[in-house]
Amino acid sequence: EDGLVKRRLVLKGPMKGGYRMARASHGISAPSPPNASEGKAMANNYYYEVLILPPPSAKEITENLPANARLGKGLQKEIQDQIRWEQLKHELEKQQKLEEEDANFVKPTKRGKNTQKNNSPMPFHDETEPGKIMMGGHVRIGWSMRTGDLNAPVGYDRWSYGLRDIMGSRIHASRREDHWGGLPFGPGDVVGFAISLIPPSSGVTGDASSQGQADSLSNQASAQSKRKGQSKPTQPSTNHIRFFKNGEPLGDFQSNNGVRSGGAAFDNIQSGTYYPAISAYMGGTVKVNFGPYFIYPPRPSKLPSGMKMKPVSELCPPPPPPDEAVLKAIKERAFPKKTDEAIVSAFRDAVRTEAKILYDAYKNHMQRHVEEVREHREKRRVSTNDLPIPSESNEDVNSANNSSAKKS
């Protein structure tokens, strides 16, 4: 059960063939236009993050290559160097293990004193070191509409927007831009993906072919609000996408006199429903985190003034407790008054059994989710003050998740 849940959150690219896009089941749409009595509608701002995992070994890659595969000289050398490094690493690990086994071996000297073998670990490069570029396996991650081509990488057509691990390039409609302010990322890095969709009444519909412009309409709105004497804008003014690496915003993000602006990778994008999307190649591997807790939460200081992010996990409400599910099902089923009580009782039992399975699975997932986020934060020395304490029960974790959803 635990392994199944973990596998559902990990995506590994195929070893043969090209990129293939995987898309989430729940998407983000612009909020409905507000009624006169409702006031101004808030933008829909959502966020998810991805942990980049180590790719397959060079040996595994070469073993899975088609017999007729043709590799460029550069890639051939890269694979050969990687194979030699993996062999060296294996030998070093083997030697270190032998030294650990001999750690208690004591040899007498001529003077009667004892000497102990030096069992200090031999260093080797850690493949999970943040920033290491993946050899062979690569990923492109971002947002896609349902019309985005699943048999192509994220950013291939006008319906998807992606971030590339090499150079941190942004890609849309197969147009790649390397020097927009992105950074390369690799195993050990945590990459964040945010989208903001404004109400249609805001008058900006967007254009799917427009590249991100960090100093465009969003920066113009900030400048206008400063000229009007406003210290901080309260709402995003355009549909846009922004990216983060290890908690830091990418692009031309600025903070002047307390007003934060810019940093959009793709600005004035077309309105529609966008889904988290990932494409991987040659075994590129990632672990997705839709929230509600993140390794690097989108802090207000890393976002334009007035912007707040909601986790993508809020798009999928948690299952109700079994008793609540039974009451709701009975109300919706509306049995006739003369229905045999045994039939109604059997229906209640069936609903309660199914609801309990879902509810317990969700509680277990939430507990594991908090534990994993805490572990990664502690490794990176990121504050864990907002996480439920380990001694809290599953019910407390569930309550914390529900309350955060209501606040948003």
N, C-alpha and C positions, 0 to 999 in steps of 0.2 A: 504493500500500500504506500509506504513512504517513498520507495523507489519510483513508483509510478508517478506520484505527484512531482518529484524532482525532475524526472525525465520530461514531463510536460512543460517545464519551465526552461529547459535547455534545448538549444537548436544547434545541430551540427550539419554543415554543408555536405553535399554528396562528394565522394571521391572521384567520380567520373561525371563528365558532362559539365555544363556551365552553371552559372548562377540560377537559382530558383528562389522566388519570393515566397515567404511565409507571412501571412497577415492575421492579425488578431480578430477575434469574433465580435468585439464591441468597438464602435467608432465614436468620434466626437463630431458634433454638428454645431452650427451657429445657433445661439438661443433664439427663440421666437420673438418677433417684434412685440414690444410691451403695449398693453392697453393704456388708455389715458389715466386710469385709476392706479395702474401699477408703477408708474414712474419710469425711470430709465432702466433698461435691461442691462445686466452685467454680461461682460464677455465670458465665453467658455474657455478657460485656460487649464490645460491638462498636461501631465508630465509622467514619463516613465524613464527608467534607467536600465542599462545593460552592462553586465560584467563580462569583460572579454576573457575567455578561457584559453588555456594553451591549445595549440593546434595539434594535429597528428604528427608523429615523428616523420622525419624525411624517409626513413626506411618504409614506413607504412604507406607513404605517398607513392614512392616508386613501385612498391609491390602492387598497387591498385591502378597504376597507369595502364591505359590500353596498349596493346602490343604495337600498334602503329602510331603511337603518340610521338610527335615531333616537338622537341624542346629547344629553345634558343640557347646559344652558348652561355649567356649570362645566367639563365635559370639552371642549366646543367651544372655550372660551377657552384652556384648557390646550394644546390642539392648535395653535391659532393662534399662541400665544406661542412654542411650541416650534418651529414652522415659521419664524417670524421669527428666532429665535435661530440655527437651522441655516443660514439664508440669510446672516446676519451672520457666522457662523463661516466659511462658505465664502468670503465676500469678504475676510475677514481673512487666511485661509490663502493666497488668491490674491495679496493685497498683499505678504504675507511672502515668497512665492516670487519675486515680481518684485524685491523688495529684495535677496534673496540672489543673484539673477542679476546685479544691478548692484553687488554688493559690491566689485568691483575697479575700478569706474568712478571715475576721478580727474579732478577739474575744477580748472584753474588759477585762482587768485585774482588780484586786481589787484596784490598785493604779490609775486607770483611764487610764493607758497606753494600747496600743494595741500590740498584738503579732500576727505574721503571721506564718502559718504553714510552716514547712520546706519542700519545694518541690524539693529538689535536686534529680536528677535522681539516681535510684538504679542501680548499675552496674551489667551487666551480660556478659557472654562470647559472643563475636561477631563471628558468624559462617563464616563471610567473612574474618576473620583475616588471613593474609598470613601465610602459613606453616601448617595450621590445616589439619590433615589427614582426609579424608572423611570416614564417617562411612557407610558401606554398598556399596555405589557407588564408583567405581574406574575406572581409565582410563589408557590406554596405547596409546602413540602418537608417530608418527615418519614418516617414508617414506616407500612406498611399490611400487613394480612393478605391472603391471596389472595381472601378474600370481599369486600374493599373494591371499591367500584364504580369501574371504569376510565373510565366516562363522566362522572365527576364529579371535583372537586378533592380533594386530600388533606385529610382531616378532615371530609369530607361525611357519612360514616356512622359507626357504632359500631366499625367495623373498621379505622379509620385515624386517625392523629394527625399534625397538621401545624403548621408555623410559617409565618406569612404575612409577606411583605416589608413591607407597610404596617403601621407601628406595632409590628412584631414580635409580632403577636397570635398566640396559640395557639388552635387550632381542633380540636374533636373532636365528632362527631355533630352537625355543623352549628351547634354552640354556640361562639361566638367570645368570647374574653376578651382585652381590650386592655391592661389594667393589672396584669399578673401579674409584671412584671419583665423583659419582652422589650424589644428595641430594633429600630427599623426598619433595613433593610439594602437595599443597591442595588449597582449595577455597581462592581466593584473589591473588594467585601467577600468574605470567606471565611466561610461558615457551617458549623458542625460539628453532627453529629447522632449522639447516643450512645444506646444501649439496653442495659438490664441485665435479664436474665431469670434468676431464681433456680431452684434445683431444686424440684420439686414437694414433696419431703419437708420443705421449710421451713415448710409449713403456710399459705402465703399464695397463694391462687389468683388474686386480683385480680378486678376488675370493669370490663368494657369501658366502662361509662358514667361511671366516676369521673374527674373533672377532676384535673389535676396539683395537688398540694398540697405545696409545698416544705417545710412544717413538720409534715408528717404522720408516717407510720410510720418513714421514714428518719431524721428528726430525733429521734424518740422512741428509736430504737435507739442513736443517738449519746449521748443523755442518759443512757440506762440504762447504757451501757458506762462513762460517766464516773462514775456513782454507784457502780459496782462496782469502781472503781479502775483500769479499763483506760484506757490513754492513747489508743488508737486502735482503732476497730472494724475487723475484718478482712474482712467480707463485706457487700455490700448486703443489706438485709433485705426489700426489695420489688421486684417487677417495675416498672421505671420508665423514662422517657425524659427526656433532658436535651439542651439546645441550647447552642451556643457562637457567638459572633461575633468574628471575628479573634482567636481564641485565648482569649477571656475568657468565663467561664460566664455564662449568663443566669439570671434568677430570683433567688431569695433564697439565694444561696450564701454560707456563713459559715465563718469560721475562728476558733475560740476555743481558746486554750491549746494550740495545736498540733493540735487536732481539727477536721477539715474536714467539713462536712455541708450538707444542703439543696441547693437549686438544681434540684430535679426539676420539669420542666414538666408531666409527667403521671405521677402516682404510683399504685401499686397497680393497674396495668393488667392486663387479662386475659391469662392464659398462652396461648401459641400460637406460630406461626411468623410472624415479621415481616420484611418486605422493604423495603429503601430505596425510597422512592416520591417522585416529583416530578410536579407539575402546573403547567402554564404557560399563560398567556393572552395573546393579542394580540402574539405574538412574543417574550414573555419568554424569555430565553436563559441557560442555565447550563452549566458544565463540571463533571462529576462526578469525584471522586477517591476511589477505594475503597482506596487504599494500595498497597504497604505504607508508603510515606513520605508525609507530609502537609506542607502549607505551614505549618499551625499544629498540631503534634502535640498530642494530649490529655495535657498534662503532669500528673504526680501532684499538683502544687500547685494545679491547677484542678479536681481531682476529690475526691469524698469520701474520707476516710482509708481506706486499704486497697484502693481500687478501681484496677484496671488495665484499660486498653482494648486490644482487639485489632482490627486492621484488617479490614474486611469482605472484603478481597482474600484472606484466609486461608480463606474458605469455598470458594474455587476453587483447588485445589492446582496448582502449576506443572507443565507437561508434563515427562515424564522425558526424559533424553538418548536419542538414537536407539538406541544399543546396548542400553541398559536396557529400552527399549520392545520391542525385538525379542525379548530373552530372556523377558520377561513374556508376550508374545503366543504364542511357541512353547510355553511351559509351559501356557498356558490352552487352546491349540488341541489339544494332545496328538495329533499325527499318529500313525497306526498304524505299526508298525515296518517294514512292507513298502512304505511310501509312496515313490514315485519321488523321488529327491533333487532333481530339477529342479523338481518341484512345491513342495517345501519351500524351495528356494532362491528361487523366484519369490515365495513368500509372505514370506520374510524381506526381500527387496528392496522389496516393496510397503509393508510395515510401516515399514521404515527410511526410505523416501522420505516417507511421510506424517508420521512422527514428527519428521523433520528440519525439515519445513516448519513444524510447530507449535512446535518447540523454537526455531528461529531467529526466528519471529515473536514468541515470548514474550521472547526476549533483546532484540530490537529495541525492543519495547514497554517493557521494564524500563529500558533505557538512556535512552529518550526520557522516561520517567516521572521518573527521577532528575534529568535535565537541566531539565525543566520546573519541578519542585519547587524545585531549587536557584535557578533564575532568579527565581521568585516570592519565595522567602525573602530573597534578596539585596536585592530591591527594597524589602522590608519590614524589612530589617535584623534578620532572624531568624537565629539560629545555624544553620549548616550542618554542624556537627561530626559529626552522626550519619549524614550521607549518604556513600555511597562516593565516593572522590576521582575526579575526571574521568579520570585516567590509568588507572583500573582497567578491566580487560576486562569483556566481557559475562558471562563465566563467574563473575567475582568478584561482579558485581551479583546474579547468580542465587544464588550461594552465600550472600550476605548475606541475601537474602529467605528462603531456606530455613531458615537458622539462626535468624532472628527468629521464624519460625513455630514452630520446635521449642521455643524458650524460652517462648513463650506457652502 
